[in-house]
Amino acid sequence: MSDSQCPICFEGLEVRDVAPCFDCGWDPTELEHLAAGKHTYMEVLAFGIPIVVCNFCLVDFSSYDPAFFNLRPGARLA
């Protein structure tokens, strides 16, 4: 596997613009929101992992799957 392939599906990687949010930044609509100043962004320390989230995703943070942070099933994020 080369550095230009996805380690999961092995498809070629692409470079594209994203918004700063760790959760919703992939969505092209969020680039419009970023340009319009619709969100504020903050860096938070989530179980030892620094991530940047927008004000909208921060409100939803407690619904994240604990397994994403390598926590046991049912662990509370809030």
Backbone hydrogen bonds, N-H to C=O, Kabsch-Sander energy under -0.5 kcal/mol:
donor,donor_aa,acceptor,acceptor_aa,energy
5,Q,2,S,-1.5
6,C,11,E,-2.7
10,F,6,C,-1.5
13,L,4,S,-2.5
19,A,25,G,-2.1
22,F,52,V,-3.6
25,G,21,C,-1.5
27,D,24,C,-1.7
30,E,27,D,-1.7
31,L,27,D,-0.5
31,L,28,P,-1.0
32,E,28,P,-0.8
32,E,29,T,-0.6
33,H,29,T,-1.8
34,L,30,E,-2.5
35,A,31,L,-2.2
36,A,32,E,-2.0
37,G,33,H,-0.7
37,G,34,L,-0.8
38,K,33,H,-2.4
42,M,53,V,-2.4
44,V,42,M,-0.5
44,V,51,I,-3.2
46,A,44,V,-0.8
46,A,49,I,-2.8
47,F,45,L,-0.8
49,I,46,A,-1.4
51,I,44,V,-2.7
53,V,42,M,-2.5
55,N,40,T,-1.8
58,L,54,C,-2.2
59,V,55,N,-1.1
60,D,56,F,-0.8
61,F,58,L,-1.1
63,S,60,D,-2.1
64,Y,61,F,-1.8
68,F,65,D,-1.6
69,F,66,P,-1.2
70,N,67,A,-1.9
71,L,66,P,-2.0
75,A,72,R,-2.0
